Amino acid sequence: MNKSLNGNPTLSIAKSKRIQSIDLLRGIVMIIMALDHVRNFFHYDAFFYNPTDLTQTNASLFFTRIITHYCAPVFIFLAGMSAYLYGEKRSKKELSFFLLTRGIWLVLAEIFIVGMFRSFNPSYHYLNFQVIWAIGFCMIILAALIHMNRLFILVVGLLLIGTHNLLDSVHVAGNGWRAVLWAILHDVNHFTFGQYSFHFRYPVLPWIGVMASGYCMGMLYSPDYPAATRRKILCCLGISAIALFILLRSGNFYGDGSSWSTQKNSLFSVLSFLNVTKYPPSLLYLLITLGPAMIFLAVSEKPLRVLGQRISIFGRVPMFYYLAHILLIKILAIMAALLMGYPQMIVLSNGVNATPELKGYGFNLAIVYEVWIGLVLLLYPVCKWFDSYKRANQLKQSWLSYL
């Protein structure tokens, strides 16, 4: 452990070691993410209404969904940080090539691997562009951005985060290329071309801003950066983000197309206040998710205990975990439908969806949580094995850097 200038131990970042606080935070959001995906496949109301719809939801269901709002922004922000740290020992050309190729791989993985794992339909008629696609697209853009001045990258990132809500009223009608391009950039939309359906749920403009900002924040974890200063900056930024969220949200001034309002009781009024827009991620959504994340990074810079070490394993193999958990959830959901007595051919041909043939499928929220905990426990030894394999062979097998 290094010594700070005043002689006290610090957790300055060693060049040869991973940053445990980043792995821990990433591991936490990966575990939480699985809760939302289990809910999608197991909760009996998942296909019929949005859990944040205050006219139909309850507090337990609302918070089950809202806690998972932290996953995508935190993961993309940390991906930007990790890109900076990955590039510290490499040239800009090498980093740019890695980001470009990994970005392309993630886009293809979303379309062909994740799509297959979600549907078990190799014909790929339904193409769903979600978080993995967004991360890949952002990496492709970041591959070009890193050649710019770091201050320029930061300004671009903050502008995209802070001003993209000015575009909320802009929509492009039809199925033309302009409409598709605008859906890719900012407007959640879906298109049908022949037998193929394209759903763009993660427009990339604000996510590019998140990844670019994370990339610039990565400098705080440079080996020679003072740990105390890093923690102070992270705390100040996190508290400022939360304070700005409260200020802007309190009067519905700016930053989210969905205003909050007084509800039937105090609890539901609080839910309305917290019910910010994820698709695309509003400024307020990003403030209330990334603010606490930065505070967590600041306060978690200490040696990990046993539980923290185990959680961080998921954070070290995020793509492997993501693919494995999607596949396992789908298999478990099909097994559950078959055990409930639904005909095998209907389950296998339709998957587990809100089809008339599967009306009545699903479980209560307690079962959802039990399946979620069981899923994480099942995946832990597999992820631990892959983490050990990856660390032992990454220098010899470069493809492991893409998982």
Buried (B, 14 or more C-beta within 10 A) or exposed (E): EEEEEEEEEBBBBEEEEBBBBBBBBBBBBBBBBBBBBBBBBBBBBBBEEBBBEBEEBBEEBBBBBBEBBBBBBBBBBBBBBBBBBBBBEEEEEEBBEBBBBBBBBBBBBBBEBBBBBBBBEEEEEBBBBBBBBBBBBBBBBBBEBBEEEBEEBBBBBBEBBBBBBEBBEEEBEEEEEEBBEBBBBBBBBBBEEEEEEBBBBBBBBBBBBBBBBBBBBBBBBBEEEBBBEBBEBBBEBBBEBBEBBEEBBEEEEBBBEBEBEEBEEEEBBBBBBBBBBBEBBBBBBBBBBBBBBBBBBBEBBEEBEEEBBBBBBBBBBBBBBBBBBBBBBBEBBBEBBBEEEBEEEBBEEBBBEEBEEBEEBBBEBEBBBEBBBEBBEEBBEBBBEBBEBBEEEEEEEEEBEEB
